[in-house]
Amino acid sequence: MTLNRTYEPKPRYVERMNLLLKDEEDVKKFFEFCKTRSKKSIRVNTLKISPNDLMARLKQKGWDPIQPFLDYPEIIIINNILEPGELGKSPEHILGYYYVQEITSMMPIIALQPKADDILLDLCASPGSKTTQAAIMMDNKGTIIANDLNIGRIAILSANLERFSICNSIVTRHDGLDLCAKLKKSKTKLRFDKILVDAPCSGEGNIRCSPRTFLDWSENLLESLGRKQKKLASAALELLKEGGEMVYSTCTHAPEENEEVLQYLMDNYDIKLEKITLPLKTRPGILEWRNKKFDPQIKNAVRIYHQDNDMEGFFLCKIKKISDKKKEVER
């Protein structure tokens, strides 16, 4: 582990991590890992090259690539320290043979398991890491609507789709809530087999690669984001077919942005939370936070911490829609 430039966490944040993790030694390890940099990881574009062929090319360059998961040979860790920008400047990257991506960021699509004939909505798609991953799993078939709002991010998303030779995706530029509202009212009655809501969040899980997160963090920010995430996830869920599946994910540990959002969905929609099997060490969703108790199904959500895998932090949950009926419940 190499040392990272760090900022001191605010006392309130330390207090919250103690409440979340409970074990003093675990908390100590968490903050120790926050001061380190994680190893670089990439995902092979199997539409263009096989994992074995890319491994051979990378070794010829003098790199030390390893494939940590037998069931997912497309996931590669670069075990040695490269020069700044070396991953992005290589011919293999420029040709679209691989995507530079944190391994934990690959987990939502692995959980969602899109198929070749699916209609999929990626509501917050830029820069395209999960969109390209889904398209590859769908063998460039079916249909993906990849949405984002910012025109600069749309440009990056489009460039990555082109670089990867993705041809089953439609790029849209809308606010997520506005897009959901328009699709809901559309005469086409378009509904989705799979939806990914990789929600904008406070980024607590990215502290290792973005230490300034400590400076920007506040509980007011968590509360504000949580309200937005509930609206976004609810709007997306209403576009899901009965029997369809949606993954809600964030790169944060805050229950306000995670379990509380799931509880809101369970209170208002006819859904169930499905169990997820991932190739990482994970922890279940918590069932209580600051005197708030959550539905037992929320333990099927997945929490990923730095210290468990030497990777970035993440949260995700897989939601199955039972029916279109809404619940009339107030919390």
C-alpha positions as CSV (number, residue, x, y, z in Angstrom):
1,M,0.0,0.0,0.0
2,T,1.3,3.4,-0.9
3,L,0.6,6.4,1.2
4,N,-1.9,9.0,0.1
5,R,-2.1,12.7,0.7
6,T,-4.8,12.9,3.4
7,Y,-7.0,15.4,5.2
8,E,-8.1,14.9,8.7
9,P,-11.7,13.6,9.1
10,K,-14.1,15.8,10.9
11,P,-14.9,14.6,14.5
12,R,-18.6,14.0,13.6
13,Y,-17.5,11.7,10.7
14,V,-15.3,9.7,13.1
15,E,-18.2,9.4,15.5
16,R,-20.4,8.1,12.7
17,M,-17.9,5.5,11.5
18,N,-17.6,4.2,15.1
19,L,-21.4,3.8,15.2
20,L,-21.4,2.0,11.8
21,L,-18.5,-0.3,12.4
22,K,-18.8,-0.7,16.2
23,D,-15.5,-2.5,16.6
24,E,-12.6,-0.3,17.7
25,E,-10.0,-2.3,15.7
26,D,-12.2,-2.3,12.6
27,V,-12.6,1.5,12.8
28,K,-8.8,1.9,13.2
29,K,-8.2,-0.2,10.1
30,F,-10.8,1.8,8.1
31,F,-9.0,5.1,8.8
32,E,-5.6,3.5,8.1
33,F,-6.8,2.4,4.7
34,C,-8.2,5.9,4.0
35,K,-4.6,7.1,4.0
36,T,-3.5,4.7,1.3
37,R,-3.9,4.4,-2.4
38,S,-5.7,1.4,-3.9
39,K,-4.2,-0.6,-6.8
40,K,-5.3,0.2,-10.3
41,S,-7.8,-2.1,-11.9
42,I,-9.2,-2.5,-15.4
43,R,-12.1,-4.3,-17.1
44,V,-11.5,-6.1,-20.5
45,N,-13.7,-5.2,-23.4
46,T,-14.5,-8.8,-24.5
47,L,-16.2,-7.4,-27.6
48,K,-12.7,-6.6,-29.0
49,I,-10.2,-8.9,-27.2
50,S,-10.2,-11.9,-24.9
51,P,-8.9,-11.5,-21.3
52,N,-6.0,-14.0,-22.1
53,D,-4.9,-12.0,-25.1
54,L,-5.0,-8.7,-23.2
55,M,-3.1,-10.3,-20.3
56,A,-0.4,-11.4,-22.7
57,R,-0.1,-7.9,-24.2
58,L,0.1,-6.2,-20.8
59,K,2.8,-8.6,-19.7
60,Q,4.8,-7.8,-22.8
61,K,4.7,-4.2,-21.7
62,G,6.4,-5.1,-18.4
63,W,3.3,-4.7,-16.4
64,D,2.3,-7.2,-13.7
65,P,-1.4,-7.9,-14.3
66,I,-3.4,-10.4,-12.2
67,Q,-6.9,-11.8,-12.5
68,P,-8.3,-12.0,-8.9
69,F,-11.6,-13.7,-9.7
70,L,-11.9,-17.0,-11.5
71,D,-15.5,-16.4,-12.5
72,Y,-14.7,-12.9,-13.8
73,P,-11.5,-13.2,-15.9
74,E,-12.3,-9.8,-17.5
75,I,-11.4,-8.1,-14.2
76,I,-7.7,-7.3,-13.9
77,I,-5.6,-5.7,-11.2
78,I,-2.3,-4.0,-12.3
79,N,-0.1,-5.1,-9.5
80,N,2.9,-2.8,-10.1
81,I,3.1,1.0,-9.8
82,L,2.8,2.7,-13.2
83,E,3.7,6.2,-14.3
84,P,1.0,8.8,-14.0
85,G,-1.3,8.5,-17.0
86,E,0.3,5.3,-18.3
87,L,-2.9,3.3,-18.1
88,G,-4.8,5.9,-20.1
89,K,-2.2,6.5,-22.7
90,S,-1.5,2.9,-23.7
91,P,-2.5,1.8,-27.2
92,E,-4.7,-0.9,-25.7
93,H,-6.7,1.7,-23.8
94,I,-7.0,4.0,-26.8
95,L,-8.2,1.1,-28.9
96,G,-10.9,0.3,-26.4
97,Y,-9.5,-3.0,-25.2
98,Y,-10.0,-2.1,-21.6
99,Y,-11.7,0.4,-19.3
100,V,-9.9,1.8,-16.2
101,Q,-12.4,1.2,-13.4
102,E,-12.5,0.5,-9.7
103,I,-13.4,-3.1,-9.0
104,T,-16.2,-2.2,-6.6
105,S,-17.7,0.0,-9.3
106,M,-18.1,-3.1,-11.4
107,M,-20.3,-4.8,-8.8
108,P,-23.7,-3.1,-9.6
109,I,-23.8,-4.6,-13.2
110,I,-22.5,-7.9,-11.9
111,A,-25.4,-7.9,-9.5
112,L,-27.9,-6.7,-12.1
113,Q,-27.0,-9.4,-14.7
114,P,-28.5,-7.8,-17.8
115,K,-29.3,-10.2,-20.7
116,A,-29.1,-9.8,-24.5
117,D,-32.8,-9.1,-25.0
118,D,-33.2,-6.7,-22.1
119,I,-34.3,-3.1,-22.3
120,L,-32.1,-1.3,-19.7
121,L,-32.1,2.2,-18.3
122,D,-28.8,3.6,-16.9
123,L,-30.2,6.7,-15.3
124,C,-26.9,8.4,-14.3
125,A,-24.6,6.9,-16.9
126,S,-21.6,9.1,-17.4
127,P,-18.7,8.5,-17.8
128,G,-19.9,5.1,-19.1
129,S,-18.1,2.5,-17.0
130,K,-21.3,0.7,-16.1
131,T,-23.0,1.3,-19.4
132,T,-20.1,-0.3,-21.4
133,Q,-20.0,-3.2,-18.9
134,A,-23.7,-3.8,-19.3
135,A,-23.5,-3.6,-23.1
136,I,-20.8,-6.2,-23.1
137,M,-22.8,-8.5,-20.9
138,M,-25.7,-8.0,-23.3
139,D,-23.4,-8.9,-26.2
140,N,-24.2,-5.6,-27.8
141,K,-27.8,-6.6,-28.1
142,G,-31.0,-5.4,-26.6
143,T,-31.4,-1.7,-25.8
144,I,-29.7,0.6,-23.3
145,I,-30.9,4.1,-22.6
146,A,-27.8,5.9,-21.1
147,N,-28.8,9.2,-19.6
148,D,-26.9,12.1,-18.0
149,L,-27.5,15.8,-17.7
150,N,-24.2,17.7,-18.0
151,I,-23.1,18.2,-21.6
152,G,-19.4,17.7,-20.8
153,R,-20.2,14.4,-19.1
154,I,-22.4,13.4,-22.1
155,A,-19.4,14.0,-24.4
156,I,-17.2,11.7,-22.3
157,L,-20.0,9.1,-22.2
158,S,-20.4,9.1,-25.9
159,A,-16.7,8.9,-26.5
160,N,-16.4,5.9,-24.3
161,L,-19.3,4.1,-26.0
162,E,-17.7,4.8,-29.4
163,R,-14.2,3.7,-28.2
164,F,-15.7,0.4,-27.0
165,S,-17.8,-0.1,-30.2
166,I,-21.0,-0.1,-28.3
167,C,-24.0,-0.1,-30.7
168,N,-27.0,-1.0,-28.5
169,S,-27.1,2.3,-26.5
170,I,-29.1,5.5,-26.9
171,V,-27.6,8.5,-25.2
172,T,-30.1,11.0,-23.7
173,R,-29.5,14.3,-22.0
174,H,-32.0,15.0,-19.2
175,D,-32.3,15.6,-15.6
176,G,-33.0,12.1,-14.2
177,L,-36.4,13.0,-12.7
178,D,-37.5,14.8,-15.9
179,L,-36.5,11.8,-18.0
180,C,-38.5,9.4,-15.8
181,A,-41.5,11.8,-15.9
182,K,-41.4,12.0,-19.7
183,L,-41.0,8.3,-20.2
184,K,-43.9,7.6,-17.8
185,K,-46.2,9.9,-19.7
186,S,-45.0,8.7,-23.1
187,K,-47.5,7.1,-25.5
188,T,-45.1,4.3,-26.0
189,K,-45.6,3.1,-22.4
190,L,-41.9,2.2,-22.4
191,R,-41.0,0.1,-19.4
192,F,-37.7,-1.5,-18.5
193,D,-36.5,-5.0,-17.7
194,K,-33.5,-3.7,-15.8
195,I,-32.6,-0.3,-14.3
196,L,-29.4,1.0,-12.8
197,V,-29.6,4.0,-10.4
198,D,-26.0,4.6,-9.6
199,A,-27.0,7.7,-7.6
200,P,-25.0,10.9,-7.2
201,C,-23.8,10.7,-3.6
202,S,-21.4,12.2,-0.9
203,G,-18.6,9.9,-2.1
204,E,-17.4,8.6,1.3
205,G,-16.3,5.4,-0.3
206,N,-13.9,7.3,-2.6
207,I,-11.8,8.9,0.1
208,R,-8.7,6.9,-0.9
209,C,-8.7,8.4,-4.4
210,S,-10.3,11.7,-3.4
211,P,-9.1,12.7,0.1
212,R,-10.7,16.1,-0.2
213,T,-14.0,14.3,0.4
214,F,-13.1,14.8,4.1
215,L,-13.2,18.5,3.7
216,D,-16.5,18.7,1.8
217,W,-18.3,16.2,4.0
218,S,-21.2,17.4,6.2
219,E,-24.3,15.8,7.7
220,N,-26.4,18.5,6.0
221,L,-25.0,17.2,2.7
222,L,-26.0,13.7,3.5
223,E,-29.6,14.7,4.4
224,S,-29.9,16.8,1.2
225,L,-28.6,14.0,-1.0
226,G,-30.8,11.4,0.7
227,R,-33.9,13.4,-0.2
228,K,-32.8,13.6,-3.8
229,Q,-31.9,10.0,-4.0
230,K,-35.4,8.9,-2.7
231,K,-37.0,10.9,-5.5
232,L,-34.7,9.6,-8.2
233,A,-35.0,5.9,-7.1
234,S,-38.8,6.2,-6.8
235,A,-39.1,7.8,-10.3
236,A,-37.0,5.0,-11.8
237,L,-38.8,2.3,-10.0
238,E,-42.1,3.4,-11.5
239,L,-40.6,2.7,-15.0
240,L,-39.6,-0.9,-14.1
241,K,-41.7,-3.7,-15.5
242,E,-43.5,-6.0,-13.0
243,G,-40.9,-8.7,-12.3
244,G,-38.1,-6.4,-13.4
245,E,-35.0,-5.7,-11.4
246,M,-33.3,-2.5,-10.4
247,V,-29.9,-2.0,-8.7
248,Y,-29.6,1.0,-6.5
249,S,-26.0,1.9,-5.7
250,T,-23.8,4.6,-4.2
251,C,-20.1,5.0,-3.4
252,T,-20.9,6.1,0.1
253,H,-21.3,4.5,3.6
254,A,-24.0,7.0,4.9
255,P,-27.2,5.2,5.9
256,E,-29.1,8.4,5.0
257,E,-28.1,7.7,1.3
258,N,-28.4,3.9,1.5
259,E,-30.6,2.0,3.9
260,E,-32.9,5.0,4.5
261,V,-33.5,5.3,0.7
262,L,-34.3,1.5,0.6
263,Q,-36.7,1.8,3.5
264,Y,-38.5,4.6,1.8
265,L,-38.9,2.5,-1.4
266,M,-40.2,-0.5,0.7
267,D,-42.7,1.7,2.5
268,N,-44.1,3.0,-0.8
269,Y,-43.8,0.3,-3.4
270,D,-44.6,-3.4,-3.8
271,I,-41.0,-4.7,-4.0
272,K,-38.6,-7.2,-2.4
273,L,-34.9,-6.9,-1.9
274,E,-33.0,-9.8,-3.4
275,K,-29.9,-11.5,-2.1
276,I,-26.7,-10.7,-4.0
277,T,-23.6,-12.9,-4.6
278,L,-20.4,-11.0,-5.4
279,P,-16.8,-12.1,-5.6
280,L,-15.8,-9.7,-2.8
281,K,-16.0,-9.7,0.9
282,T,-19.2,-7.8,1.8
283,R,-21.2,-6.9,4.8
284,P,-25.0,-6.8,5.1
285,G,-27.1,-3.7,5.1
286,I,-27.6,-2.4,8.6
287,L,-31.1,-2.7,10.3
288,E,-30.9,0.2,12.7
289,W,-29.4,3.7,12.6
290,R,-29.9,6.4,15.2
291,N,-33.1,5.0,16.6
292,K,-34.5,4.3,13.1
293,K,-35.3,0.6,12.5
294,F,-35.3,-0.8,9.0
295,D,-37.1,-3.7,7.4
296,P,-35.3,-7.1,7.8
297,Q,-35.0,-7.5,4.1
298,I,-32.5,-4.6,4.0
299,K,-29.8,-7.0,5.3
300,N,-29.8,-8.3,1.7
301,A,-28.2,-5.0,0.7
302,V,-24.4,-5.0,0.4
303,R,-21.8,-2.8,2.1
304,I,-18.2,-2.9,0.9
305,Y,-15.5,-1.3,3.0
306,H,-11.9,-0.4,2.1
307,Q,-10.3,-2.6,4.8
308,D,-12.1,-5.8,3.7
309,N,-10.8,-5.9,0.1
310,D,-8.2,-3.2,-0.2
311,M,-10.6,-1.5,-2.6
312,E,-12.9,1.5,-2.7
313,G,-16.0,1.6,-0.6
314,F,-19.5,0.9,-2.1
315,F,-23.1,0.1,-1.4
316,L,-25.6,-1.6,-3.5
317,C,-28.9,-3.4,-3.4
318,K,-31.0,-5.4,-5.9
319,I,-34.7,-4.7,-6.0
320,K,-37.3,-6.8,-7.7
321,K,-40.7,-5.2,-8.5
322,I,-43.6,-7.4,-7.5
323,S,-46.4,-5.2,-8.9
324,D,-47.2,-1.7,-9.9
325,K,-49.4,-1.0,-7.0
326,K,-48.3,1.6,-4.5
327,K,-48.5,1.4,-0.7
328,E,-50.1,4.0,1.4
329,V,-47.7,4.2,4.3
330,E,-46.3,7.1,6.2
331,R,-43.1,6.9,8.2
